[in-house]
Amino acid sequence: MQQVNRLKPFFENINFEREDNTMVVNFGPQHPSAHGQLRLILELQGEEIVKAVPTIGYLHRGMEKMGENMMYNEFLPTTDRMDYIASTSNNYGFALAVEQLLGIEAPRRAEVIRTMLLELNRIISHLFWLATHALDVGAMSIFLYAFREREFAMDLMEDYCGARLTHSAVRIGGVPLDLPQNWCEDLTKFIGILSEEIDKYEGLLTQNRIWRMRLENVGIITPEMAKSWGCSGVALRGSGFQWDLRKEMPYGIYGELDFDIPYSTSCDSYGRYKCYMQEMRESMKILKQLIPMYKGSEPQLMAHAPEYISAPKEDIMTQNYSLMQHFVLVTQGMRPPKGEVYVATESPKGELGYMIVSDGTPYAYKMKLRAPSFWHTGLLEDLLPGHQLADVVTIIGNLNIVFGEIDR
Amino acid sequence: MRAYSPKQDVQKKSYYNDRFHVVPHLPRLNVEADEQFLSDIDVLKQKFTVLEAYIENGHLVVWIPAKENLKAVKFLKEKLAYDMMMELSAIDYIASKGGFDIFYEMLSLSKHKRIRVKCFIEEKEELFSVESVFKMANWSEREMYDMYGVKVKNHHNLKRILMPDDWYDHPLRKTYPLQGDETAAWYEVDKIFGKEARDTIGPEIRDGAAIDRYDTTRFARLGHEVPFGVDITDGKEPEHTPLAYQEEGGVGLFGVRIIKELDENKSVQLKKRR
């Protein structure tokens, strides 16, 4: 056995010389198309993969531990760093879990704004997925086009909360800010641009011979496999389940919105690609419905629950009791009821769940973050064998895994 | 009298607790509140020992003996159509109960219901793996082992997943401090440079908020700029601390001028941009 410490190189493919002619190749952790710090140990028979061992943990920051050592409001910005491509969905999932623990509900306008941000973020995330996935497969131009439109969406985000990547734009109990002037008009403009551009992306890809050859019948996740591996999101819908938590177990105001759940029965990467494209259109459909809902809502932005949530700024500055309350909530944190909640929301990657066990103190007793990509990565173990080495890049890109949330 | 708190629990605690604060509880409903859950629990009760069952936040929570976990999960999947397992993990109650609560969060796609199967195991007790029923348990149980040290029987590859293989202790236990323990502070030094380099390098500073005002290699002080690496542990700052702009001779210390000294008489104003 080699001494692996002290920065001495360690040759995994020593196997190659020892036994038959399988070669062990180390894919990552620093590989541009590993989408982060994924290390895949691949055993190759020629170009064909016979065994794949995904190794993770290179981005582990101990978020669950941090969640148990931080007050609920303190932890919220940390959730941004899970799925950093769609941070609003993480914020929202956490905020919703804490709200259900507290037994409060965000006011209507806050819920509308949140849903707008969520869907905008879904578009940002899907555009990012499309851009990087296409780049991995070899379509450079799509990368540039998709990033252009993603930039517009991020500008909208920036107009709302000032941040482009890690927004923290959702708070426990509502949202901190109202939409700026003309935001809805800008959003309408963006939807107009994007709906045209998506057609162009599809024009470039859907019937593209190379794209189809690279994606069709590659990475087939059978329905049994998807269920057994706890797949969610597009990975599940791509395997023939029309399952979207926004529709099947609605939360927030999703129950009032009219949208469809695209799904595919082909189970392969190409089917999932089509789901993603269609989902962007559905998100735009939702955003269009939200604009009139926003305009017809009352201006209250944060829930009124003085025990848990600070009063509005105006009250804090004018009323003594509100100020005291705010001081206590900031320094000591809120004390939620004793109990445990598991709240799942549909993030762009899949079912994002927050399991919070509270013992009535300002710090969570247990915080379990269910990140969908975790099992989508584990799935690679079963999915990759039988594929060619070049398909690995397609499959990893197609599964839309983000290491911020896998390693947490 | 001071309230008892377990000494082994090193997690962050509130510095002040109101003596008169009454902790409210998240309401727990009887299983009768939901017809679907009621019929499910009736079927389950015929086959297994159900220690406790209630509905919390819309989820059916079922407590079973730890010995029956595999059979119960399999039964729920095959007979009661809870066809997906979304999450499983442990909750550390070593300080208060001497063991872990294990939970299995399951979802039924056809019934649109969620159920949480919970069981309690002693600290050293082994748990049956549910990997044979749900493949997702492969990674989840590895994570549970990695984070809590819960031993799982019949798992084909029970090794650490997030932490390095040779890591000491299990980070999500309540006895494990947030910044890591003594071993964690030396882990990278030992691994990369060897134990003999401990004296020269020193332990890793694992507290992200740590500030050392005398460390001039990593910290700067506004208004009291000190050259990189200068030892100021005696409390005296070097006399030549460059507080002045370089036109005033302030950077003479570094030996090299970034711009040559400006002589106003020799300076020319350009008419046009070159």
Interface residues (C-beta under 8 A of the other chain):
Chain A: N5 R6 L7 I56 G57 H60 G62 E64 K65 M66 E68 N69 M70 Q100 L101 G103 M225 K227 S228 W229 G230 S232 F241 W243 E248 M249 Q332 G333 R335 P337 K338 G339 E340 V341 Y342 V343 A344 E351 G353 M355 V357 S358 G360 T361 P362 Y363 Y365 K366 K368 R370 F374 W375 T377 G378 E381 D382 D407
Chain B: Q11 K12 K13 S14 Y15 Y16 N17 H21 V23 P24 H25 L26 R28 E56 N57 H59 D83 M84 M85 M86 E87 S89 I91 D92 F103 E105 L109 H112 R114 R116 F134 K135 M136 N138 W139 S140 E143 M147 R160 I161 L162 M163 P164 P171 L172 Y176 L178 D190 K191 I192 F193 G194
